[in-house]
Amino acid sequence: MNNLKHIVLEETNEVLVVCTSAITAMGIGAIVKQYYPGYTAKIISEKYYHETVRKLSSDDADHPSSGL
């Protein structure tokens, strides 16, 4: 999955994958099944990817790790 931008949501067992090609989209489910067994694939836009990364980054800042 190194070639595809993606976000793994462990809480919901979902993998959000950026895809702009219909041909690639047809294989996303199989790719996710291979690399993340038991997870569901969700195809997202580049814009949604950036919004989600930004949101997840701000959520992490609100909950700093202990022991730093």
KEVOMI-368125 format. One line per 8 residues: their letters; for each residue z, y, x of C-alpha. Coordinates in nm, 3 decimals. Layout:
BEGIN
A = Z,Y,X; ...
//
This chain:
BEGIN
MNNLKHIV = 0.000,0.000,0.000; -0.024,0.225,0.304; -0.355,0.371,0.184; -0.227,0.475,-0.159; 0.024,0.751,-0.222; 0.302,0.601,-0.424; 0.665,0.640,-0.526; 0.894,0.344,-0.585
LEETNEVL = 1.149,0.397,-0.862; 1.404,0.123,-0.807; 1.615,0.225,-1.108; 1.331,0.146,-1.350; 1.137,-0.110,-1.142; 0.826,0.110,-1.146; 0.576,0.206,-0.880; 0.398,0.536,-0.945
VVCTSAIT = 0.057,0.528,-0.775; -0.184,0.819,-0.725; -0.536,0.706,-0.810; -0.854,0.907,-0.860; -1.104,0.622,-0.869; -1.173,0.399,-1.168; -1.263,0.111,-0.937; -0.934,0.140,-0.750
AMGIGAIV = -0.742,0.180,-1.077; -0.865,-0.162,-1.186; -0.682,-0.324,-0.892; -0.359,-0.122,-0.894; -0.169,-0.378,-1.101; -0.257,-0.661,-0.863; -0.169,-0.453,-0.557; 0.171,-0.358,-0.699
KQYYPGYT = 0.235,-0.717,-0.800; 0.161,-0.829,-0.441; 0.377,-0.569,-0.264; 0.644,-0.511,-0.530; 0.693,-0.830,-0.735; 0.865,-0.763,-1.066; 0.771,-0.394,-1.069; 0.539,-0.221,-1.315
AKIISEKY = 0.250,-0.006,-1.192; 0.198,0.342,-1.335; -0.110,0.546,-1.240; -0.031,0.914,-1.189; -0.214,1.231,-1.091; -0.178,1.407,-0.757; -0.005,1.694,-0.938; 0.251,1.463,-1.101
YHETVRKL = 0.311,1.297,-0.763; 0.400,1.631,-0.601; 0.618,1.733,-0.896; 0.805,1.402,-0.883; 0.853,1.414,-0.505; 0.989,1.768,-0.537; 1.224,1.663,-0.819; 1.348,1.356,-0.632
SSDDADHP = 1.403,1.565,-0.319; 1.610,1.821,-0.510; 1.811,1.542,-0.677; 1.893,1.399,-0.332; 2.011,1.743,-0.217; 2.248,1.757,-0.516; 2.401,1.424,-0.417; 2.458,1.430,-0.040
SSGL = 2.533,1.102,0.132; 2.890,1.042,0.234; 2.980,0.997,0.597; 2.752,1.264,0.741
//
